[in-house]
Amino acid sequence: MPQRYRVDITRTAERDIAAIYAHIARDNPPAAAAWLDSVERNITSLEQWPRRCPIIPEAAELEVEYRQLVDAPYRTIFRIVGARVIIVRVIHGAQLLDLDILER
């Protein structure tokens, strides 16, 4: 049986999700609700097989391995620590990732 991971979401990532939801909901509340459902399903899926997700392109200059789950056009950035998956950011794919918020 595959290992199960505990998924934790940082406050920063929670704020990201709330801001994206609010942005989408201004024009299309049903689309915002559908997006939120999709993000929640994808984050829950990280309880199993989080290593299926690729390492972020920005990782070359970091000493800590961060991965991403892409649900276009958004990226869920996370890291794996033991049996935990820590969601650190949820950003638009066109947005530059501020590496200062990631541990080096």
Protein Blocks (a to p, Z undefined) as FASTA:
>chain_A
ZZdddddddfklmmmmmmmmmmmmmmommlmmmmmmmmmmmmmmmmgoklmpccdfklmm
pcbdcddddddfbdcddddehjaccdfbdcdfklccdfklpcZZ
